[in-house]
C-alpha cells in the first residue's frame, strides 16, 4: 500500500526517508505538492539532525567529564604510589622496629581508603558532603606528620592556636599535602621546608616556605596554575591547578612569592570560620516574654 517515498535530506546528506500510504483523497502530484513534500522532508530531517547532534554532544560531554576526572584520579594515584615507594625504601632499614610497623600499617590503610574513594569517584557515584567547619591546626599538623618521611622533612612552626575554616576536609588536606610535596621536591636534601599557620585580618594563612630552586617569572606568569604544565619531568601539572580552583571555591586565594635558586613561598589564604554564639539566657527569656 505504499504510495510515496519522501527523502529526509539535510546539507545534501540523506538521513532516511518516510513512506506514505496511498491517500484516501484524490491528489494530483503537481509541482506544489512536490515542493511541499520536499520542504516537510527537509524540516523533519533538520529535527532529526538536531536530535542526533544533541546525543553526540551529550556523549562528548560525558567523555570530557570522565577524562577530566581521570586526570585528577591519576594525579592522586601518582602521589599514593610515591608514598608507598617511600615506605618500601625505608622498610629495609626499619622493618624490625615496632613503631615503623605501626606507621606502615596505618599508612597502607589510609592509602587503601583513598584509592577506594577515588574508584567510587571515577564511577560517578561519589557525592560530596556539604562543607563543614574544619580544625585547620589539626589538619595541617596531620599533613606535616604524613610527610615526615620525606627528605628534607617539612617542619611545622607554632601557629596561633585553634583555627577553623569551612571546607571539605579531604579536599583541603589534599591541597595542602600537594603544596608541601611540591616544596619538598623542589628543595635539595640539605635545604628546609617550613609550614606555618597564622591569623591575619580575619583570615587563616597557611604559609609553605622552601629553600629550593624557585621559579622564573615567565613560568610564574603563564604556566604555574595551568593544567598539564609542570617543571617536573614526571609532573602532570594538575595538582596546583586543582589547589587554586578549590581554594577559590572556598572564597580564598593562593599567593606566591619566588626567586630562582633561592626558594618559594606559597600562602593559602582562607576565610576564618566564626561559630555562631547562642544568645544569653537573659536575652532569650526577655525575647520570649
C-alpha positions in Angstrom: 0.0 0.0 0.0 3.0 2.3 -0.2 2.4 5.3 -2.4 5.2 7.9 -2.0 8.7 7.9 -0.6 9.8 11.3 0.8 13.6 11.6 1.4 14.8 13.3 4.6 17.8 15.4 3.4 19.9 17.9 5.4 23.0 19.5 3.9 22.8 17.2 0.9 23.0 14.1 3.1 20.2 11.5 3.2 19.3 10.8 6.8 16.4 8.5 6.0 13.0 8.5 4.3 9.3 8.5 5.0 6.9 6.1 3.2 3.4 7.5 2.8 0.4 5.2 2.3 -2.0 5.8 -0.6 -4.1 8.9 0.1 -7.8 8.4 0.8 -8.5 11.6 -1.2 -7.7 12.2 -4.8 -4.4 14.2 -5.1 -2.6 15.1 -8.2 1.1 15.1 -7.8 1.9 18.6 -9.3 4.9 20.8 -8.5 3.2 22.4 -5.5 2.7 19.0 -3.8 6.2 18.0 -4.7 7.7 21.2 -3.2 5.5 20.8 0.0 6.8 17.3 0.5 10.4 18.4 -0.1 10.0 21.2 2.5 8.4 18.9 5.0 11.1 16.3 4.5 13.9 18.8 5.0 12.2 20.2 8.1 11.8 16.7 9.6 15.5 15.9 8.6 16.7 19.1 10.4 14.9 18.0 13.6 16.4 14.5 13.4 19.9 16.0 12.8 19.5 18.3 15.8 18.4 15.2 17.9 21.5 13.3 16.8 23.8 16.3 17.4 22.4 16.7 20.9 23.0 13.0 21.6 26.6 13.2 20.3 27.2 16.4 22.4 25.9 14.7 25.5 28.2 11.7 24.9 31.2 14.1 24.2 30.5 16.0 27.4 30.3 12.7 29.4 33.7 11.7 28.0 35.1 15.1 28.7 33.9 14.9 32.3 35.3 11.4 32.6 38.6 12.3 31.1 38.9 15.3 33.4 38.0 13.2 36.5 40.5 10.6 35.3 43.3 13.1 35.1 42.7 14.1 38.8 42.4 10.5 39.9 45.7 9.6 38.1 47.4 12.5 39.8 46.2 11.4 43.2 47.3 7.8 42.4 50.7 9.0 41.5 51.0 10.6 44.9 49.9 7.4 46.6 52.4 5.4 44.6 55.2 7.8 45.7 54.1 7.4 49.3 54.1 3.6 49.0 57.5 3.7 47.3 59.0 5.8 50.1 57.6 3.3 52.6 59.1 0.4 50.7 62.5 2.1 50.5 62.6 2.6 54.3 61.4 -0.9 55.1 64.8 -2.4 54.6 66.3 -0.2 57.5 63.3 -0.1 59.9 61.1 -3.1 59.3 62.1 -4.7 62.6 61.0 -1.6 64.6 57.5 -1.8 66.1 56.9 1.9 65.6 57.7 1.6 61.9 55.5 -1.4 61.6 52.6 0.5 63.2 53.2 3.5 60.9 53.4 1.2 57.8 50.1 -0.4 58.6 48.4 2.9 59.2 49.8 4.4 56.0 48.7 1.4 53.9 45.2 1.5 55.5 44.9 5.2 54.6 46.1 4.6 51.1 43.6 1.8 50.5 40.8 4.0 51.8 41.9 6.8 49.5 42.1 4.5 46.5 38.6 3.1 47.2 37.3 6.7 47.4 39.0 7.5 44.1 37.4 4.5 42.4 33.9 5.4 43.6 34.6 9.0 42.4 35.7 7.7 39.0 32.5 5.6 38.6 30.4 8.8 39.2 28.8 7.6 42.4 30.7 9.9 44.7 28.8 12.8 46.2 30.5 15.4 48.4 29.1 16.1 51.8 28.3 19.8 52.5 31.3 21.8 53.7 31.7 21.8 57.4 34.0 23.5 60.0 37.5 22.0 59.9 40.1 22.5 62.6 42.9 23.8 60.4 45.6 23.5 63.0 44.9 19.7 63.5 44.7 19.2 59.7 48.0 21.0 59.0 49.7 19.0 61.8 48.4 15.8 60.4 49.6 16.6 56.8 53.0 17.6 58.0 53.3 14.4 60.0 52.3 12.3 57.0 55.2 14.0 55.0 57.7 13.5 57.8 59.4 10.6 55.9 60.4 12.9 53.0 63.9 14.5 52.6 64.0 17.2 53.7 61.2 16.6 56.2 58.8 19.6 56.4 58.9 21.4 59.8 55.8 22.9 61.4 56.3 26.1 63.3 54.0 27.0 66.2 50.9 28.9 65.0 48.2 30.9 66.6 46.3 28.1 68.3 43.0 26.7 67.2 42.0 28.0 63.7 38.8 26.8 61.9 37.6 27.2 58.3 34.6 25.8 56.4 35.7 23.2 53.8 35.7 19.5 52.8 38.4 18.1 55.0 39.7 15.5 52.5 40.0 18.0 49.6 41.7 20.7 51.7 44.1 18.0 53.1 44.9 17.1 49.5 45.6 20.7 48.6 47.9 21.4 51.5 49.6 18.0 51.0 50.2 18.7 47.4 51.8 22.1 48.0 54.1 20.6 50.7 55.0 17.8 48.4 56.0 20.3 45.7 58.0 22.3 48.1 60.0 19.2 49.3 60.6 18.0 45.7 61.9 21.5 44.7 64.3 21.6 47.7 67.7 19.8 48.0 68.2 17.4 51.0 70.3 20.0 52.8 67.6 22.6 52.4 64.5 23.2 54.5 60.7 23.4 54.2 58.8 25.3 56.8 55.0 25.3 57.3 53.2 28.0 59.3 49.6 28.6 60.3 48.7 32.2 61.1 45.7 34.5 61.6 45.7 37.7 59.6 42.9 40.2 59.2 40.1 37.7 59.7 41.7 35.0 57.5 43.7 31.9 58.1 47.0 31.8 56.3 48.9 28.5 55.7 52.4 29.5 54.6 54.7 27.0 53.0 58.3 28.2 52.6 61.1 26.3 50.9 64.7 27.0 50.1 64.5 25.2 46.7 65.1 26.1 43.1 62.4 28.7 42.8 60.6 29.6 39.5 61.3 32.1 36.8 59.0 35.0 36.1 57.8 33.6 32.8 56.7 30.3 34.4 55.0 32.1 37.2 53.1 34.4 34.8 52.0 32.0 32.1 52.2 28.4 33.3 52.1 28.0 37.1 48.3 27.4 37.5 47.6 25.9 34.1 46.7 22.2 33.9 49.2 19.9 32.3 52.0 22.4 32.8 54.8 21.4 35.1 58.5 21.9 35.7 59.0 18.3 36.9 59.8 15.6 34.4 57.2 13.3 35.9 54.8 16.0 36.9 51.2 16.3 35.5 50.6 19.9 36.3 47.2 19.2 37.7 47.7 19.5 41.5 48.5 23.2 41.6 45.6 23.9 39.2 43.2 21.9 41.4 44.6 23.6 44.6 43.9 27.1 43.2 40.4 26.1 41.9 39.3 24.7 45.2 40.8 27.5 47.3 38.9 30.0 45.1 35.8 27.9 45.6 36.1 28.4 49.3 36.3 32.1 48.9 40.1 32.2 49.5 43.2 32.7 47.3 46.7 31.4 46.8 49.6 33.9 46.9 53.1 33.0 45.6 56.5 34.6 46.0 59.5 33.1 44.4 63.1 33.7 43.4 65.2 31.5 41.2 67.8 29.5 43.1 66.5 31.0 46.4 63.1 29.4 47.1 59.4 29.9 47.0 56.6 30.8 49.4 53.1 29.6 48.9 50.4 31.2 51.0 46.9 29.7 51.2 44.5 32.4 52.5 41.1 31.2 53.6 38.3 33.0 55.4 38.1 32.1 59.1 35.1 30.2 60.4 33.4 32.2 63.3 31.0 29.9 65.2 27.6 31.5 65.9 27.2 32.3 69.6 24.0 31.3 71.3 22.1 34.2 72.9 22.5 34.7 76.6 19.7 33.2 78.8 18.5 36.6 79.9 18.2 37.8 76.4 16.3 34.7 75.3 13.9 35.0 78.2 13.4 38.7 77.5 12.6 37.9 73.9 10.1 35.2 74.8 8.4 37.5 77.3 
